[in-house]
């Protein structure tokens, strides 16, 4: 079996922005170990797509809101790397996430705790768990949202967690600098996926509103984001570190 040279771990890689990222990496010759939450068929479809691009991929089930699963996941990753003739991986993309809508007067403690587990606690402790396996000189991308800059009613819990992700990214970049690991935040604007029940993709009124509020005149698409992340992880962008990069087409400017 041939040695795989460049390897990414992408959480939530079976759909939407995660899938676009895995496929964009494959087009650059990067193989992926990616996670999915429940839909094995969708994950298998991504694996097949990656292989058509000449790269390799393995899909693993993981609930990123369940930190107790992370040590076993790390061992699974260690074995997968060994099968590919590697000891370390190069890139980590903390993509997996869930949506939440609710006004300030309606948000419950359970809502906030659930958002915290997936969007803050999960990425922090998964990154911590995988630190021994990421190569020195590697790169990490955490996913935030345009909603940390502009506000839409009903997104207070979700956006607050993404604000925490942006601060977390700065601290990761500072602490991992001695290992030459660059850490950045990518903040997508409104994208046409199944996220939030597909509201941007499937609701014409919402899509029209987003288009009118965006300088480039349309909602985003998954492939507006995945290739950007793949580019950010590449050697071309090796000197970008500790940054929040919004990818929104100029939404709400």
C-alpha positions in Angstrom: 0.0 0.0 0.0 1.4 3.4 -1.0 2.2 6.0 1.6 -0.3 8.9 1.8 1.7 12.1 2.0 -0.8 14.8 3.1 -3.7 14.1 5.4 -6.6 16.1 6.7 -9.1 15.4 9.4 -12.5 17.1 8.8 -15.4 16.8 11.2 -18.8 16.9 9.6 -17.4 16.0 6.2 -20.4 14.1 4.8 -22.5 17.0 3.8 -22.7 20.7 3.1 -19.6 22.7 3.7 -17.7 19.8 5.2 -18.2 17.7 2.0 -17.2 20.6 -0.2 -14.0 20.9 1.9 -13.1 17.2 1.7 -13.7 17.2 -2.1 -11.7 20.5 -2.6 -8.8 19.0 -0.6 -9.0 15.8 -2.7 -8.6 17.9 -5.9 -5.4 19.2 -4.4 -4.1 15.7 -3.7 -5.0 15.7 0.1 -6.6 12.6 1.5 -9.1 12.9 4.4 -10.2 11.1 7.5 -13.6 12.7 8.1 -16.5 12.2 10.4 -20.2 12.0 10.0 -22.9 12.0 12.6 -25.5 9.4 11.3 -25.9 9.2 7.6 -23.5 6.5 6.5 -24.7 6.5 2.9 -23.9 10.1 2.5 -20.4 9.5 4.0 -19.8 6.6 1.6 -20.8 8.9 -1.3 -18.1 11.4 -0.3 -15.5 8.6 -0.1 -16.4 7.6 -3.6 -16.2 11.2 -4.8 -12.7 11.6 -3.2 -11.5 8.5 -4.9 -12.7 9.7 -8.2 -10.4 12.7 -7.7 -7.4 10.4 -7.1 -7.2 10.9 -3.3 -8.2 8.6 -0.5 -10.8 9.0 2.3 -12.2 7.1 5.3 -15.4 8.0 7.1 -15.8 7.6 10.8 -19.0 8.1 12.9 -18.5 10.7 15.7 -20.8 12.9 17.8 -18.6 15.9 18.3 -20.8 16.9 21.2 -19.7 13.8 23.1 -16.2 14.4 24.5 -16.1 10.9 26.1 -15.8 9.5 22.6 -12.7 11.4 21.7 -9.9 9.2 23.2 -11.2 6.1 21.3 -11.6 8.3 18.2 -7.9 9.3 18.5 -6.9 5.7 18.7 -9.0 5.0 15.6 -7.2 7.8 13.8 -3.8 6.5 14.9 -4.6 3.1 13.4 -5.9 4.7 10.2 -2.8 6.8 9.8 -0.6 3.7 10.3 -2.6 2.0 7.5 -1.7 4.9 5.2 2.0 4.7 6.3 1.8 7.9 8.4 2.3 8.8 12.0 0.9 12.3 11.9 -1.8 14.2 10.0 -1.4 17.7 8.6 -4.7 19.6 8.8 -7.6 19.7 11.1 -10.9 21.3 10.2 -13.4 21.6 13.0 -16.4 21.9 10.8 -19.2 19.8 12.4 -22.0 21.8 13.8 -25.7 22.1 14.6 -28.1 24.9 14.1 -30.4 26.7 16.6 -33.0 29.3 16.2 -34.7 31.0 19.1 -35.2 34.5 20.4 -33.7 35.7 23.7 -37.0 35.2 25.5 -37.3 31.6 24.2 -33.8 30.1 24.6 -33.6 27.4 27.2 -30.6 26.3 29.3 -30.8 23.0 27.4 -30.6 24.9 24.1 -27.5 26.8 25.2 -25.8 23.8 26.7 -26.4 21.8 23.5 -24.9 24.5 21.3 -21.9 24.8 23.7 -21.2 21.1 23.6 -21.0 21.0 19.8 -19.5 24.4 18.9 -17.1 25.2 21.7 -16.5 22.2 24.0 -16.3 19.8 21.2 -13.7 21.6 19.0 -11.6 22.5 22.0 -11.3 19.1 23.4 -11.1 17.3 20.1 -8.2 19.5 19.1 -6.6 18.9 22.5 -7.0 15.1 22.1 -5.6 15.1 18.6 -2.6 17.4 19.4 -0.1 14.5 19.7 -1.1 13.3 16.2 -1.0 16.6 14.3 2.3 17.3 12.6 4.5 20.2 13.6 3.9 22.9 11.0 0.4 21.7 10.5 -2.7 23.8 10.3 -6.1 24.1 12.0 -9.3 25.8 10.8 -12.2 26.4 13.2 -15.6 27.4 11.7 -17.4 30.4 12.9 -20.2 32.4 11.2 -20.9 35.8 9.7 -23.4 36.0 12.5 -20.7 37.1 14.9 -20.4 40.4 12.9 -24.0 41.0 11.8 -27.1 40.1 13.8 -30.3 38.3 12.8 -33.0 37.9 15.5 -33.3 34.4 16.8 -29.6 33.4 16.4 -28.3 34.5 19.8 -27.3 31.1 21.2 -25.7 29.9 18.0 -23.8 33.2 17.3 -22.6 33.5 20.9 -21.0 30.1 20.6 -19.3 31.1 17.3 -18.0 34.2 19.1 -16.3 31.9 21.6 -14.8 29.9 18.7 -13.2 33.1 17.4 -11.5 33.8 20.8 -10.5 30.2 21.1 -8.8 30.3 17.8 -6.6 33.2 18.9 -5.5 31.3 22.0 -4.8 28.2 20.0 -2.7 30.1 17.5 -0.7 31.7 20.4 -0.1 28.4 22.2 0.6 26.3 19.2 3.0 28.8 17.6 6.0 27.0 19.1 5.1 24.0 17.0 4.6 26.2 13.9 0.9 25.2 13.8 -1.2 28.0 12.3 -4.8 28.3 13.5 -7.4 30.4 11.7 -11.2 31.0 11.8 -13.3 30.8 8.7 -16.7 32.6 9.0 -19.2 31.7 6.2 -22.1 34.0 5.5 -25.5 32.6 4.5 -25.0 29.4 2.4 -27.5 27.3 0.5 -27.3 23.9 2.3 -29.6 21.8 4.4 -28.3 23.7 7.5 -31.1 25.3 9.6 -33.6 23.1 7.8 -32.4 24.4 4.4 -33.9 27.9 5.1 -31.5 29.7 2.7 -31.6 27.0 0.1 -35.3 26.2 0.1 -37.1 29.5 1.1 -37.2 31.8 -1.9 -38.1 34.8 0.3 -35.0 34.2 2.5 -32.8 33.6 -0.6 -34.0 36.9 -2.1 -33.4 38.8 1.2 -29.8 37.4 1.4 -29.1 38.3 -2.2 -30.3 41.8 -1.7 -28.1 42.1 1.4 -25.0 40.8 -0.3 -22.6 42.8 -2.4 -22.1 40.1 -4.9 -25.9 39.6 -5.2 -26.6 36.0 -4.3 -26.5 33.6 -1.4 -23.4 31.5 -1.0 -22.9 28.0 -2.2 -21.0 25.2 -0.5 -18.3 25.4 -3.2 -17.8 29.0 -2.3 -16.4 27.8 1.0 -14.7 24.4 0.6 -12.1 25.5 -1.9 -11.3 28.6 0.2 -10.6 26.4 3.2 -8.5 24.0 1.1 -6.5 27.0 -0.2 -6.1 28.4 3.4 -4.6 25.1 4.5 -2.2 25.0 1.6 1.5 26.2 1.7 0.4 29.2 -0.3 -1.2 30.7 2.8 1.5 29.5 5.3 1.9 33.0 6.9 -1.8 33.5 7.7 -2.3 32.9 11.4 -4.8 33.8 14.2 -7.2 35.5 11.7 -11.0 35.6 11.3 -11.7 35.3 7.6 -15.3 36.0 6.6 -16.4 34.3 3.4 -19.8 35.9 2.7 -19.7 37.6 -0.7 -19.9 40.9 1.2 -23.1 40.2 3.2 -24.4 43.1 5.3 -21.7 45.6 4.5 
